[in-house]
Amino acid sequence: MQIKISLQIFIFVIIFYLTRQINVYAILMLLAFIHECGHLLAGLLLKLKPKKLEINPFGLAIIFEEFGCRNKEFELKKMLIAIAGPATNLIIILIVILFNLPIDNLTKEILIYANILIIAFNMLPIFPLDGGRIVRSALYIMKGRKISEDVTNKIANIGAIILTFAGSIAIYYFKNIAILFMLMYLWALVIKENKRYFLKEKVERIIKQNP
């Protein structure tokens, strides 16, 4: 399995250290690792082989090998894998709430809110976040590949615009630089996916014009 580490992560570490939020960032990265273990376990149970591990400023991402053509059965597997990550964080929250763990109340609150943040962030309907993957796979199963990709791309762009507006207000009121970096990361995902989407559209148009 290939391992790819984004150099941006070191910049984020320095920034969060200088803004005295390094402890929060470390907890989020640890929980993001556990989140990704949920994806990995689900993929292995569904008999998929992990291809690449990417370590980025906001966590990790495991990419599985795709064998053969995409179909409804394979998309269902991808949707279950996407759900497994947030479900793992939800399980952690339930364990913290229901069991009398030997940790203080402040640590419990941090664990609960950090996991909620990870779930909320990953369930945004922006591909390739878990929410975007779930939406695209569900649409593929119901409506087919073309509609699933078109709709997912539109949702991602509209969602990013709305989040930028809401995030700008949050930055003004809370003076939290982490929100700014989160928005920058989201737009990086959206722009990268837009390039892939429009390139694919262009190739398909050329193929149709020159059968």
FENJONOR-V200310 format. One record per backbone hydrogen bond with DSSP energy under -0.5 kcal/mol. NH is the residue of the N-H (numbers start at 1). CO is the residue of the C=O. E is the energy in kcal/mol with one decimal. If there is no record, write none. Layout:
<<NH | CO | E> <NH | CO | E>>
//
This chain:
<<2 | 51 | -2.2> <4 | 53 | -3.3> <6 | 4 | -0.5> <6 | 55 | -3.1> <9 | 6 | -1.4> <10 | 7 | -1.1> <11 | 7 | -0.8> <12 | 8 | -2.2> <13 | 9 | -2.1> <14 | 10 | -1.9> <15 | 11 | -2.4> <16 | 12 | -2.9> <17 | 13 | -1.8> <18 | 14 | -2.5> <19 | 15 | -1.8> <20 | 17 | -1.3> <21 | 16 | -3.4> <22 | 16 | -0.7> <25 | 21 | -2.2> <26 | 22 | -2.5> <27 | 23 | -2.0> <28 | 24 | -2.4> <29 | 25 | -2.3> <30 | 26 | -2.1> <31 | 27 | -2.5> <32 | 28 | -2.1> <33 | 29 | -1.8> <34 | 30 | -1.9> <35 | 31 | -2.5> <36 | 32 | -2.1> <37 | 33 | -1.7> <38 | 34 | -1.3> <39 | 35 | -1.2> <40 | 36 | -2.6> <41 | 37 | -2.7> <42 | 38 | -2.1> <43 | 39 | -2.6> <44 | 40 | -2.5> <45 | 41 | -2.4> <46 | 42 | -1.7> <47 | 44 | -1.5> <48 | 43 | -2.8> <50 | 48 | -0.5> <51 | 63 | -3.4> <52 | 63 | -1.9> <53 | 2 | -3.1> <54 | 52 | -0.5> <54 | 61 | -3.2> <55 | 4 | -3.2> <56 | 54 | -0.6> <56 | 59 | -2.5> <59 | 56 | -1.8> <61 | 54 | -2.3> <63 | 52 | -3.1> <63 | 61 | -0.5> <65 | 49 | -2.9> <67 | 65 | -0.6> <75 | 71 | -2.4> <76 | 72 | -2.0> <77 | 73 | -1.7> <78 | 74 | -2.1> <79 | 75 | -2.2> <80 | 76 | -2.2> <81 | 77 | -2.2> <82 | 78 | -2.1> <83 | 79 | -2.1> <84 | 80 | -1.6> <85 | 81 | -0.8> <85 | 82 | -0.5> <86 | 82 | -0.8> <87 | 83 | -2.1> <88 | 84 | -1.7> <89 | 85 | -1.5> <90 | 86 | -2.2> <91 | 87 | -2.1> <92 | 88 | -1.8> <93 | 89 | -2.0> <94 | 90 | -2.3> <95 | 91 | -2.4> <96 | 92 | -2.4> <97 | 93 | -2.2> <98 | 94 | -3.0> <99 | 95 | -2.1> <101 | 99 | -1.9> <103 | 101 | -2.4> <108 | 104 | -1.9> <109 | 105 | -2.4> <110 | 106 | -2.3> <111 | 107 | -2.6> <112 | 108 | -2.4> <113 | 109 | -2.8> <114 | 110 | -2.7> <115 | 111 | -1.9> <116 | 112 | -2.1> <117 | 113 | -2.3> <118 | 114 | -2.1> <119 | 115 | -2.5> <120 | 116 | -2.9> <121 | 117 | -2.6> <122 | 118 | -2.5> <123 | 119 | -1.9> <124 | 121 | -1.2> <126 | 124 | -2.5> <127 | 125 | -0.5> <129 | 126 | -2.5> <131 | 122 | -3.1> <132 | 124 | -0.9> <132 | 126 | -0.6> <133 | 129 | -2.3> <134 | 130 | -2.7> <135 | 131 | -2.4> <136 | 132 | -2.5> <137 | 133 | -2.5> <138 | 134 | -2.5> <139 | 135 | -2.5> <140 | 136 | -2.2> <141 | 137 | -2.3> <142 | 138 | -1.8> <143 | 139 | -3.9> <144 | 139 | -0.9> <144 | 140 | -1.3> <148 | 144 | -1.8> <149 | 145 | -2.3> <150 | 146 | -2.3> <151 | 147 | -2.8> <152 | 148 | -1.9> <153 | 149 | -2.0> <154 | 150 | -1.9> <155 | 151 | -2.7> <156 | 152 | -2.2> <157 | 153 | -1.9> <158 | 154 | -2.5> <159 | 155 | -2.9> <160 | 156 | -2.2> <161 | 157 | -1.8> <162 | 158 | -2.3> <163 | 159 | -2.6> <164 | 160 | -2.0> <165 | 161 | -1.9> <166 | 162 | -2.5> <167 | 163 | -3.1> <168 | 164 | -2.1> <169 | 165 | -1.5> <170 | 166 | -2.0> <171 | 167 | -2.6> <172 | 168 | -1.8> <173 | 169 | -2.1> <174 | 170 | -3.1> <175 | 171 | -1.8> <177 | 175 | -0.7> <179 | 176 | -1.1> <180 | 176 | -0.7> <181 | 177 | -1.7> <182 | 178 | -2.0> <183 | 179 | -2.2> <184 | 180 | -2.2> <185 | 181 | -2.3> <186 | 182 | -2.2> <187 | 183 | -2.3> <188 | 184 | -1.9> <189 | 185 | -1.9> <190 | 186 | -2.4> <191 | 187 | -3.0> <192 | 188 | -2.1> <193 | 189 | -2.4> <194 | 190 | -2.6> <195 | 191 | -2.2> <196 | 192 | -1.8> <197 | 193 | -2.7> <198 | 194 | -2.9> <199 | 195 | -1.9> <200 | 196 | -2.0> <201 | 197 | -2.3> <202 | 198 | -2.2> <203 | 199 | -2.3> <204 | 200 | -2.3> <205 | 201 | -2.1> <206 | 202 | -2.1> <207 | 203 | -2.2> <208 | 204 | -2.0> <209 | 205 | -2.0> <210 | 206 | -1.6>>
//
